[in-house]
């Protein structure tokens, strides 16, 4: 499906390893591998507005009960899919029009805070906003208004600041927890963004096919992945987008037009394909213009599979590899590692 100017060259924004609001954490690819075949856990019944359908999934959020919240872009709604459900329920939105201030027009990135409030980026023509919905409420309110399209949103680790990826202005802006503008913290073709515990910002610079790190208060960034031109090698991207960074410094990046998800260890020259990478398609091992990603508390990977109108779950492999090396062949990088134990905690705000 054609997305037009609303969604060209965009990406996600992530707080890194410790997402709040019950969201699960990433499992480093130094500690596990993922099944090559995904399982459809939302949508997958073609494009449409029925509750068992999505009309292009965009942002996704997985809570500690493994419920999946999906911004259903062309249906102007956020839909909740409980674990194992065959259809979703409308969590917010469903309308788009100038007459209703609580409409969700083209919702993209979503997140929750630890109090259970939903924050979703929306847009209507050239005007973008962040809408909020408190836990237990039915009224969606405008939290931030900006004269630009917004495709990324995330709180920092302590929920003192909110970071927004502004699409057309190619920048990342920082706001207070009350929605007040602070400053621009990164420039360039800002799409997918991750923020680490030190306040450094990682930008998926989609137009330049690279990920750039901006240390807090820096005047310019440093390339940390890609930057080798457009391509499908493991040191290249073809429109990097949604991104998560864990506290080990590992980046997880959706590589949209290569139809894959990559894992990039800190200071590594090459990435590891952890989902997709088998060409564009609708088979269980394939993706079709993936956009966003998330992890649950068990380390399973969830991918918003835009042009397949579904969300795919890639479970952790039952038996992780035991060698400790990169293994290369002309078409594939595989990372094998010794088995380690990752302990994560979760705040369940949805019970």
PEQUI-V330504 format. One record per pair of residues at least 12 apart in sequence whose C-alpha atoms are under 6 Angstrom apart, sorted by the first residue. I is the first residue (numbers start at 1). J is the second residue. If there is no record, write none. Layout:
I/J
I/J
//
This chain:
10/191
10/241
11/191
11/192
11/241
11/242
12/152
12/192
12/193
12/241
12/242
12/243
13/152
13/153
13/154
13/192
13/193
13/194
14/154
14/193
14/194
14/244
15/154
15/156
15/194
15/195
16/194
16/195
16/196
16/244
16/245
16/246
17/245
17/246
17/247
20/113
20/114
21/112
21/113
21/114
21/116
21/349
22/63
22/64
22/346
22/347
22/348
22/349
23/62
23/63
23/64
24/295
24/296
24/297
25/295
25/297
26/295
26/299
27/299
30/337
31/339
31/340
32/320
33/316
33/317
34/315
34/316
34/317
35/314
35/315
35/316
35/317
36/285
37/284
37/285
38/284
38/312
38/313
38/314
39/312
39/313
40/311
40/312
41/311
41/312
42/310
42/311
43/310
44/309
44/310
47/309
51/87
51/88
52/87
54/72
54/309
55/74
55/75
55/309
56/72
56/73
56/306
56/309
57/71
57/72
57/304
57/306
57/309
58/71
58/108
59/71
59/108
59/109
59/110
59/292
64/348
66/83
67/81
67/82
67/83
68/80
68/81
71/107
71/108
73/106
73/107
74/106
76/94
76/95
76/104
76/105
76/106
77/92
77/93
77/94
78/91
78/92
79/91
102/140
105/122
105/123
105/124
106/122
106/123
107/121
107/122
108/121
108/151
109/121
109/151
109/152
109/153
116/135
116/349
117/133
117/134
117/135
118/132
118/133
119/131
119/132
121/150
123/149
126/148
127/147
127/148
128/146
128/147
128/148
128/149
128/150
129/144
129/145
129/146
130/143
130/144
131/143
144/179
149/166
149/167
150/165
150/166
150/167
151/165
152/164
152/165
160/177
161/175
161/176
161/177
162/174
162/175
170/187
170/188
170/189
170/190
171/186
171/187
171/190
172/184
172/185
172/186
173/185
189/205
189/207
190/203
190/205
191/204
191/241
192/204
192/241
192/242
192/243
194/244
199/216
200/214
200/215
200/216
201/213
201/214
204/240
204/241
206/239
206/240
209/227
209/237
209/239
210/225
210/226
210/227
211/223
211/224
211/225
212/224
234/270
234/271
235/270
238/257
238/258
239/255
239/256
240/254
240/255
241/254
242/254
242/291
242/292
249/266
250/264
250/265
250/266
251/263
251/264
256/289
256/290
257/289
259/277
259/280
259/287
259/288
259/289
260/275
260/276
260/277
261/273
261/274
261/275
262/274
272/333
272/334
288/305
288/307
288/308
289/306
289/307
290/304
290/305
290/306
291/304
292/304
300/314
300/315
300/316
301/313
301/314
321/336
321/337
322/337
322/338
323/336
323/337
323/338
324/336
324/337
324/338
//
